[in-house]
Amino acid sequence: NTSECEKYACCPLPPYLEDSGCVIEEDDNAGRPLRDVCFHLLKLYSDRSYELDQLLDPRSVTSDPLDFRLSWHLWEVLRAMNYSHLSQQSWGVLNTSYAAQLESEGLWEWAVFVMLHEPDTQ
């Protein structure tokens, strides 16, 4: 809550933005600034109801918004730790996006494995 001239540290930017200085990258979808995944994990630790969509956004890890590798695996770890407040729609998008990514790389067997985690059995 300090003015721009009183800031003493840069925002916790994702690794691919670290060398860009104190720049706040705005999220195109919700107008939220991008933060590093470690920052989101600390926020989740301090507030168990912290929004998981921000944490699982691929751009908090990589510059490729279609790279869902870490996001999907992180979600599976969080699910194992009894975090369940991700909407079914977000969960489904995460599953299908990662499965499509795997299939495009020719790893269709792993895409099937990912789709077995789909919350909507229909």
Secondary structure, 3 states (H helix, E strand, C coil): CCCHHHCCCCCCCCHHHHHHCCCCCECCCCCCECCCHHHHHHHHHHCCCCCHHHHCCHHHCCCCCCCCHHHHHHHHHHHHCCCCCCCHHHHHHHHHHHHHHHHHCCCHHHHHHHHCCCCCCC
